[in-house]
Amino acid sequence: MEEGKSTINTGLRGVTVASTRISHVDGKAGKLIYRGYLVKDLAEAATYEEVAHLLLHDRLPQAEALEKFRRDLAGARAIPEGLIAAMAALPADTPPMDVLQAAVPLLAAYDRTLADPSLEAEQLRATRLVAKLATLVAAWHRIRQGLGPVAPDPDLGHAANFLYMLSGQRPESDVARFFDVALVLHAEHSFNASTFTARQVASTRAHLYAAVSAAVGSLSGELHGGANVRVMQMLKAIGSPEKVEAYITRILDEGQKIMGLGHAVYKVDDPRAHILAPMSQELGRRVGQPQWYEMSKLLEIKGKEAFKARKGIDIFVNVDFYSASLFYCMGIPIDLFTPVFAVSRISGWSAHVIEERFALAAPKPALYRPGSDYVGDYCGPAECAFVPLEKR
């Protein structure tokens, strides 16, 4: 950047703020890479536990390391009774993301390792957060219904445990696998808003819980999280496949957006969408609700055609487009879609906090302190003359 020049009001788009070894998004080629591995390969063959280990420890685990990591997760899933009591004291209509953002820093009060500055201690704290975030989200859903939380089952994997704690019913193995794949696909996505927030807070040397709580707050904003919520609301508003084309015409006539089409980074279809779509189709068929996938597919096809015909541009499907119907057919309440995103992304957020703090990428990260262009107040660009209170 030239001396005296600045880039403003761009949301840092096109500005590189740090180096990383964690993930890479190739928007032109439609590739998402976690520590060198294509996400489609991880989704096909790895579990969320393996991917979380990869993100937190910089490598895929061998069998012994994976077994230890699973034991660590199982031993950390329970949340303190004091925290359950604090959540139970909240109004039942408190938004789940607000509950999650409030609960994460409270976990710090129960962590006696905060004073340990070592990498190993931070990785263990991150592992505990991966375990507990799923329990927090499931527990709040039970509490707000006037039900007691379901204790985690040490014999279930991470994905299956969440679905079990949410409903009290053990999920079928293939449903648990579908959810596991969804967790893999949402685990990391480079320097999005919430990840940048986590890194910025970590750069001040605030602890992991503070950085993650800030990331949750960032994700709660409608311009970042909640896209699949709006996709599902759109599908329910449309109602049936035969109404899709009329809906597209009306939305485009009104200059509005089709939820789930378009992305800030990808210039082709989001690679994660093509993995989620067949799972949405299969699960919708099995639970007797095929219309959600059918509408989604028609919206994708006809929406792309309409954008091309009207505006001469190509538009592409993103990850939220098919995750909405998939989660809905799993019985996950719509207002938990964004917390479920956090249940997955906690591994990515934590990996970035660790990288920020321990400088695993070169050069060493610095305290974030961007500049700004002062454009003046009501006095204009000149300084204001102070007027005593009695003369104002």
Buried (B, 14 or more C-beta within 10 A) or exposed (E): EEEEEEEEEEEEEEEEBBEBEBBBBBBEEBBBBBBEBEBBEBBEEBBBBBBBBBBBBBEBBEEEBBEEBBEBBBEBBBBEEEBBEBBBEBEEEBEBBBBBBBBBBBBBEEBEEBEEEEEEBBBBBBBBBBBBBBBBBBBBBBBBEEEEBBEBBEEBBBBBBBBBBBBEEBBEEEBBBBBBBBBBBBBBBBBBBBBBBBBBBBBEEBBBBBBBBBBBBBBBEEEBBBBBBBBBBBBEEBEEBEEBBEBBEEBBEEEEBBBBBBBEBBEBBBBBBBBBBEBBBBBBEEBEBBBBBBBBBBBBEBBBEBBEEEEEEEBBBBBBBBBBBBBBBBEBBBBBBBBBBBBBBBBBBBBBBBBBBBEBBEEEBEEBEEEEEEEEEEEEEEEEEEEEEEEE
